[in-house]
């Protein structure tokens, strides 16, 4: 697959770092480098390690939903897909002011920095 702009007739939130573009799940990169850096968000429902993570996930999902409601968003495919069974395309979504949505979630505390050697603990203090 070639990196580039993706056109979405419908763009919806699946969880805190996954969006659906016309039926295709896509993973937010937060301007990271595929398999090297990116963003991590709390897990939803039964995937959460504790109640705190579950609550944080619902709040983060709500914020992502607000951001995706904006007009003029640009979805940019990185050229890579994640290593999960679903092979989600890794994307960046930019607002009209040029701000990347994953980085916005990071700045607002709804996401944390991700790297392959680090597991974020959403249940701590």
mmCIF file of the C-alpha atoms, coordinates in Angstrom:
data_MODEL
# 
_entry.id   MODEL 
# 
loop_
_atom_site.group_PDB 
_atom_site.id 
_atom_site.type_symbol 
_atom_site.label_atom_id 
_atom_site.label_alt_id 
_atom_site.label_comp_id 
_atom_site.label_asym_id 
_atom_site.label_entity_id 
_atom_site.label_seq_id 
_atom_site.pdbx_PDB_ins_code 
_atom_site.Cartn_x 
_atom_site.Cartn_y 
_atom_site.Cartn_z 
_atom_site.occupancy 
_atom_site.B_iso_or_equiv 
_atom_site.pdbx_formal_charge 
_atom_site.auth_seq_id 
_atom_site.auth_comp_id 
_atom_site.auth_asym_id 
_atom_site.auth_atom_id 
_atom_site.pdbx_PDB_model_num 
ATOM 1   C CA . UNK A 1 1   ? 0.000   0.000  0.000  1.00 0.00 ? 1   UNK A CA 1 
ATOM 2   C CA . UNK A 1 2   ? 1.158   3.519  -0.748 1.00 0.00 ? 2   UNK A CA 1 
ATOM 3   C CA . UNK A 1 3   ? 1.075   6.276  1.857  1.00 0.00 ? 3   UNK A CA 1 
ATOM 4   C CA . UNK A 1 4   ? -1.298  9.119  1.147  1.00 0.00 ? 4   UNK A CA 1 
ATOM 5   C CA . UNK A 1 5   ? -4.634  10.806 1.685  1.00 0.00 ? 5   UNK A CA 1 
ATOM 6   C CA . UNK A 1 6   ? -7.630  8.581  2.460  1.00 0.00 ? 6   UNK A CA 1 
ATOM 7   C CA . UNK A 1 7   ? -11.122 9.803  1.614  1.00 0.00 ? 7   UNK A CA 1 
ATOM 8   C CA . UNK A 1 8   ? -13.792 8.819  4.152  1.00 0.00 ? 8   UNK A CA 1 
ATOM 9   C CA . UNK A 1 9   ? -17.500 9.322  3.560  1.00 0.00 ? 9   UNK A CA 1 
ATOM 10  C CA . UNK A 1 10  ? -18.023 8.211  7.168  1.00 0.00 ? 10  UNK A CA 1 
ATOM 11  C CA . UNK A 1 11  ? -15.461 8.555  9.982  1.00 0.00 ? 11  UNK A CA 1 
ATOM 12  C CA . UNK A 1 12  ? -16.492 7.221  13.402 1.00 0.00 ? 12  UNK A CA 1 
ATOM 13  C CA . UNK A 1 13  ? -14.867 6.279  16.727 1.00 0.00 ? 13  UNK A CA 1 
ATOM 14  C CA . UNK A 1 14  ? -14.366 2.604  17.611 1.00 0.00 ? 14  UNK A CA 1 
ATOM 15  C CA . UNK A 1 15  ? -12.317 3.123  20.778 1.00 0.00 ? 15  UNK A CA 1 
ATOM 16  C CA . UNK A 1 16  ? -9.795  5.665  22.034 1.00 0.00 ? 16  UNK A CA 1 
ATOM 17  C CA . UNK A 1 17  ? -7.188  5.063  19.310 1.00 0.00 ? 17  UNK A CA 1 
ATOM 18  C CA . UNK A 1 18  ? -9.164  3.296  16.586 1.00 0.00 ? 18  UNK A CA 1 
ATOM 19  C CA . UNK A 1 19  ? -11.441 4.966  14.062 1.00 0.00 ? 19  UNK A CA 1 
ATOM 20  C CA . UNK A 1 20  ? -13.605 3.491  11.338 1.00 0.00 ? 20  UNK A CA 1 
ATOM 21  C CA . UNK A 1 21  ? -13.447 4.929  7.838  1.00 0.00 ? 21  UNK A CA 1 
ATOM 22  C CA . UNK A 1 22  ? -16.231 3.558  5.633  1.00 0.00 ? 22  UNK A CA 1 
ATOM 23  C CA . UNK A 1 23  ? -16.212 0.214  7.473  1.00 0.00 ? 23  UNK A CA 1 
ATOM 24  C CA . UNK A 1 24  ? -12.398 -0.131 7.750  1.00 0.00 ? 24  UNK A CA 1 
ATOM 25  C CA . UNK A 1 25  ? -10.831 0.108  11.216 1.00 0.00 ? 25  UNK A CA 1 
ATOM 26  C CA . UNK A 1 26  ? -7.724  2.302  11.361 1.00 0.00 ? 26  UNK A CA 1 
ATOM 27  C CA . UNK A 1 27  ? -5.231  2.897  14.186 1.00 0.00 ? 27  UNK A CA 1 
ATOM 28  C CA . UNK A 1 28  ? -4.117  6.423  15.153 1.00 0.00 ? 28  UNK A CA 1 
ATOM 29  C CA . UNK A 1 29  ? -0.355  7.001  15.039 1.00 0.00 ? 29  UNK A CA 1 
ATOM 30  C CA . UNK A 1 30  ? -0.180  10.417 16.671 1.00 0.00 ? 30  UNK A CA 1 
ATOM 31  C CA . UNK A 1 31  ? 2.507   11.430 14.158 1.00 0.00 ? 31  UNK A CA 1 
ATOM 32  C CA . UNK A 1 32  ? 4.628   8.537  15.372 1.00 0.00 ? 32  UNK A CA 1 
ATOM 33  C CA . UNK A 1 33  ? 6.744   6.203  13.270 1.00 0.00 ? 33  UNK A CA 1 
ATOM 34  C CA . UNK A 1 34  ? 5.092   2.814  12.568 1.00 0.00 ? 34  UNK A CA 1 
ATOM 35  C CA . UNK A 1 35  ? 6.401   0.136  14.990 1.00 0.00 ? 35  UNK A CA 1 
ATOM 36  C CA . UNK A 1 36  ? 8.805   2.646  16.609 1.00 0.00 ? 36  UNK A CA 1 
ATOM 37  C CA . UNK A 1 37  ? 6.677   5.334  18.270 1.00 0.00 ? 37  UNK A CA 1 
ATOM 38  C CA . UNK A 1 38  ? 3.087   6.472  18.549 1.00 0.00 ? 38  UNK A CA 1 
ATOM 39  C CA . UNK A 1 39  ? 0.301   6.914  21.052 1.00 0.00 ? 39  UNK A CA 1 
ATOM 40  C CA . UNK A 1 40  ? -1.330  4.558  23.528 1.00 0.00 ? 40  UNK A CA 1 
ATOM 41  C CA . UNK A 1 41  ? -4.775  5.051  25.008 1.00 0.00 ? 41  UNK A CA 1 
ATOM 42  C CA . UNK A 1 42  ? -6.684  3.295  27.792 1.00 0.00 ? 42  UNK A CA 1 
ATOM 43  C CA . UNK A 1 43  ? -8.522  0.108  26.867 1.00 0.00 ? 43  UNK A CA 1 
ATOM 44  C CA . UNK A 1 44  ? -12.315 -0.098 26.789 1.00 0.00 ? 44  UNK A CA 1 
ATOM 45  C CA . UNK A 1 45  ? -14.550 -2.636 28.513 1.00 0.00 ? 45  UNK A CA 1 
ATOM 46  C CA . UNK A 1 46  ? -13.194 -6.120 29.229 1.00 0.00 ? 46  UNK A CA 1 
ATOM 47  C CA . UNK A 1 47  ? -9.792  -5.212 27.736 1.00 0.00 ? 47  UNK A CA 1 
ATOM 48  C CA . UNK A 1 48  ? -9.208  -2.727 30.597 1.00 0.00 ? 48  UNK A CA 1 
ATOM 49  C CA . UNK A 1 49  ? -7.015  -3.845 33.506 1.00 0.00 ? 49  UNK A CA 1 
ATOM 50  C CA . UNK A 1 50  ? -9.053  -1.950 36.125 1.00 0.00 ? 50  UNK A CA 1 
ATOM 51  C CA . UNK A 1 51  ? -12.095 0.274  36.620 1.00 0.00 ? 51  UNK A CA 1 
ATOM 52  C CA . UNK A 1 52  ? -9.938  3.435  36.450 1.00 0.00 ? 52  UNK A CA 1 
ATOM 53  C CA . UNK A 1 53  ? -8.699  2.460  32.971 1.00 0.00 ? 53  UNK A CA 1 
ATOM 54  C CA . UNK A 1 54  ? -12.246 1.670  31.843 1.00 0.00 ? 54  UNK A CA 1 
ATOM 55  C CA . UNK A 1 55  ? -13.474 5.098  32.998 1.00 0.00 ? 55  UNK A CA 1 
ATOM 56  C CA . UNK A 1 56  ? -10.519 6.916  31.408 1.00 0.00 ? 56  UNK A CA 1 
ATOM 57  C CA . UNK A 1 57  ? -11.219 5.061  28.155 1.00 0.00 ? 57  UNK A CA 1 
ATOM 58  C CA . UNK A 1 58  ? -14.827 6.232  28.043 1.00 0.00 ? 58  UNK A CA 1 
ATOM 59  C CA . UNK A 1 59  ? -13.747 9.846  28.594 1.00 0.00 ? 59  UNK A CA 1 
ATOM 60  C CA . UNK A 1 60  ? -10.989 9.582  25.953 1.00 0.00 ? 60  UNK A CA 1 
ATOM 61  C CA . UNK A 1 61  ? -13.392 7.981  23.472 1.00 0.00 ? 61  UNK A CA 1 
ATOM 62  C CA . UNK A 1 62  ? -15.816 10.865 24.029 1.00 0.00 ? 62  UNK A CA 1 
ATOM 63  C CA . UNK A 1 63  ? -13.074 13.414 23.368 1.00 0.00 ? 63  UNK A CA 1 
ATOM 64  C CA . UNK A 1 64  ? -12.012 11.626 20.168 1.00 0.00 ? 64  UNK A CA 1 
ATOM 65  C CA . UNK A 1 65  ? -15.659 11.625 19.068 1.00 0.00 ? 65  UNK A CA 1 
ATOM 66  C CA . UNK A 1 66  ? -15.793 15.423 19.592 1.00 0.00 ? 66  UNK A CA 1 
ATOM 67  C CA . UNK A 1 67  ? -12.631 15.877 17.530 1.00 0.00 ? 67  UNK A CA 1 
ATOM 68  C CA . UNK A 1 68  ? -13.897 13.667 14.692 1.00 0.00 ? 68  UNK A CA 1 
ATOM 69  C CA . UNK A 1 69  ? -17.095 15.723 14.494 1.00 0.00 ? 69  UNK A CA 1 
ATOM 70  C CA . UNK A 1 70  ? -15.077 18.641 13.099 1.00 0.00 ? 70  UNK A CA 1 
ATOM 71  C CA . UNK A 1 71  ? -15.332 19.470 9.415  1.00 0.00 ? 71  UNK A CA 1 
ATOM 72  C CA . UNK A 1 72  ? -12.395 19.307 7.027  1.00 0.00 ? 72  UNK A CA 1 
ATOM 73  C CA . UNK A 1 73  ? -10.388 16.519 8.666  1.00 0.00 ? 73  UNK A CA 1 
ATOM 74  C CA . UNK A 1 74  ? -7.620  14.907 6.576  1.00 0.00 ? 74  UNK A CA 1 
ATOM 75  C CA . UNK A 1 75  ? -6.846  11.199 7.074  1.00 0.00 ? 75  UNK A CA 1 
ATOM 76  C CA . UNK A 1 76  ? -3.307  10.329 5.993  1.00 0.00 ? 76  UNK A CA 1 
ATOM 77  C CA . UNK A 1 77  ? -2.244  6.694  5.618  1.00 0.00 ? 77  UNK A CA 1 
ATOM 78  C CA . UNK A 1 78  ? 1.341   6.036  6.778  1.00 0.00 ? 78  UNK A CA 1 
ATOM 79  C CA . UNK A 1 79  ? 1.854   3.173  4.339  1.00 0.00 ? 79  UNK A CA 1 
ATOM 80  C CA . UNK A 1 80  ? 1.938   0.572  7.156  1.00 0.00 ? 80  UNK A CA 1 
ATOM 81  C CA . UNK A 1 81  ? -0.618  -1.671 8.886  1.00 0.00 ? 81  UNK A CA 1 
ATOM 82  C CA . UNK A 1 82  ? -0.496  -2.818 12.498 1.00 0.00 ? 82  UNK A CA 1 
ATOM 83  C CA . UNK A 1 83  ? 0.565   -6.318 13.531 1.00 0.00 ? 83  UNK A CA 1 
ATOM 84  C CA . UNK A 1 84  ? -2.821  -7.334 14.926 1.00 0.00 ? 84  UNK A CA 1 
ATOM 85  C CA . UNK A 1 85  ? -5.020  -9.947 13.258 1.00 0.00 ? 85  UNK A CA 1 
ATOM 86  C CA . UNK A 1 86  ? -7.125  -7.191 11.671 1.00 0.00 ? 86  UNK A CA 1 
ATOM 87  C CA . UNK A 1 87  ? -4.093  -5.424 10.071 1.00 0.00 ? 87  UNK A CA 1 
ATOM 88  C CA . UNK A 1 88  ? -5.465  -1.936 10.726 1.00 0.00 ? 88  UNK A CA 1 
ATOM 89  C CA . UNK A 1 89  ? -3.927  0.785  8.556  1.00 0.00 ? 89  UNK A CA 1 
ATOM 90  C CA . UNK A 1 90  ? -1.824  3.173  10.668 1.00 0.00 ? 90  UNK A CA 1 
ATOM 91  C CA . UNK A 1 91  ? -3.040  6.733  10.090 1.00 0.00 ? 91  UNK A CA 1 
ATOM 92  C CA . UNK A 1 92  ? -2.705  10.325 11.169 1.00 0.00 ? 92  UNK A CA 1 
ATOM 93  C CA . UNK A 1 93  ? -5.776  12.550 11.196 1.00 0.00 ? 93  UNK A CA 1 
ATOM 94  C CA . UNK A 1 94  ? -5.205  16.282 10.842 1.00 0.00 ? 94  UNK A CA 1 
ATOM 95  C CA . UNK A 1 95  ? -7.534  19.106 11.826 1.00 0.00 ? 95  UNK A CA 1 
ATOM 96  C CA . UNK A 1 96  ? -7.959  22.132 9.564  1.00 0.00 ? 96  UNK A CA 1 
ATOM 97  C CA . UNK A 1 97  ? -5.433  24.054 11.732 1.00 0.00 ? 97  UNK A CA 1 
ATOM 98  C CA . UNK A 1 98  ? -2.803  21.366 10.975 1.00 0.00 ? 98  UNK A CA 1 
ATOM 99  C CA . UNK A 1 99  ? -2.921  19.774 14.425 1.00 0.00 ? 99  UNK A CA 1 
ATOM 100 C CA . UNK A 1 100 ? -2.777  15.966 14.440 1.00 0.00 ? 100 UNK A CA 1 
ATOM 101 C CA . UNK A 1 101 ? -5.611  14.446 16.497 1.00 0.00 ? 101 UNK A CA 1 
ATOM 102 C CA . UNK A 1 102 ? -3.482  11.782 18.234 1.00 0.00 ? 102 UNK A CA 1 
ATOM 103 C CA . UNK A 1 103 ? -1.027  14.462 19.349 1.00 0.00 ? 103 UNK A CA 1 
ATOM 104 C CA . UNK A 1 104 ? -3.976  16.531 20.590 1.00 0.00 ? 104 UNK A CA 1 
ATOM 105 C CA . UNK A 1 105 ? -5.155  13.570 22.699 1.00 0.00 ? 105 UNK A CA 1 
ATOM 106 C CA . UNK A 1 106 ? -1.592  13.217 24.036 1.00 0.00 ? 106 UNK A CA 1 
ATOM 107 C CA . UNK A 1 107 ? -1.378  16.915 24.904 1.00 0.00 ? 107 UNK A CA 1 
ATOM 108 C CA . UNK A 1 108 ? -4.759  16.807 26.677 1.00 0.00 ? 108 UNK A CA 1 
ATOM 109 C CA . UNK A 1 109 ? -3.825  13.696 28.714 1.00 0.00 ? 109 UNK A CA 1 
ATOM 110 C CA . UNK A 1 110 ? -6.161  11.247 26.942 1.00 0.00 ? 110 UNK A CA 1 
ATOM 111 C CA . UNK A 1 111 ? -3.213  9.341  25.441 1.00 0.00 ? 111 UNK A CA 1 
ATOM 112 C CA . UNK A 1 112 ? 0.366   8.512  26.408 1.00 0.00 ? 112 UNK A CA 1 
ATOM 113 C CA . UNK A 1 113 ? 3.509   7.995  24.379 1.00 0.00 ? 113 UNK A CA 1 
ATOM 114 C CA . UNK A 1 114 ? 3.831   4.455  23.000 1.00 0.00 ? 114 UNK A CA 1 
ATOM 115 C CA . UNK A 1 115 ? 6.960   2.506  22.153 1.00 0.00 ? 115 UNK A CA 1 
ATOM 116 C CA . UNK A 1 116 ? 7.412   -1.233 21.509 1.00 0.00 ? 116 UNK A CA 1 
ATOM 117 C CA . UNK A 1 117 ? 9.399   -1.736 24.724 1.00 0.00 ? 117 UNK A CA 1 
ATOM 118 C CA . UNK A 1 118 ? 7.026   0.104  27.047 1.00 0.00 ? 118 UNK A CA 1 
ATOM 119 C CA . UNK A 1 119 ? 3.641   -0.865 28.469 1.00 0.00 ? 119 UNK A CA 1 
ATOM 120 C CA . UNK A 1 120 ? 1.577   1.988  29.904 1.00 0.00 ? 120 UNK A CA 1 
ATOM 121 C CA . UNK A 1 121 ? -0.143  1.315  33.226 1.00 0.00 ? 121 UNK A CA 1 
ATOM 122 C CA . UNK A 1 122 ? -3.471  3.159  33.281 1.00 0.00 ? 122 UNK A CA 1 
ATOM 123 C CA . UNK A 1 123 ? -4.332  1.776  36.735 1.00 0.00 ? 123 UNK A CA 1 
ATOM 124 C CA . UNK A 1 124 ? -1.492  3.384  38.708 1.00 0.00 ? 124 UNK A CA 1 
ATOM 125 C CA . UNK A 1 125 ? -2.127  6.125  41.318 1.00 0.00 ? 125 UNK A CA 1 
# 
